[in-house]
Amino acid sequence: MNKRQANKIKKGLFYAILASTLWATVNSFIKQGLSYDFTPMNFSETRFATVGIILFAYTRYKGI
């Protein structure tokens, strides 16, 4: 295995751990968000819109 492949594996492992961590913390954020006067539909709309804006900004920044 050369150095380039090793870096790809490390980067992939980092992204896998990051995704797992974010996935594991979603329920606590949902419980906290629903404790305010949001309906589940309004809360999910806000979450998806926020993620969409972040992804759009990230892809524009990276030039993808």
Phi, psi and omega in degrees: 000130180270178185295324181294317179293322178296320178294321178296319180295317179297319179294318178296320178296318177300314180294324178294318179293319178298315179297319179296319179295315179296321180295323182288333183267359184297317184299321179293323177292322179295314179300317179294317181293324180282349177288340172278183187275037175273142167277159180303324180292316178297321180295317180292323177299317179296317179298312182292325177294319178297314179296321178298317179295317179297315180295321178297314179296320180295316181290327176292321179294318181280345180078027181277000000 
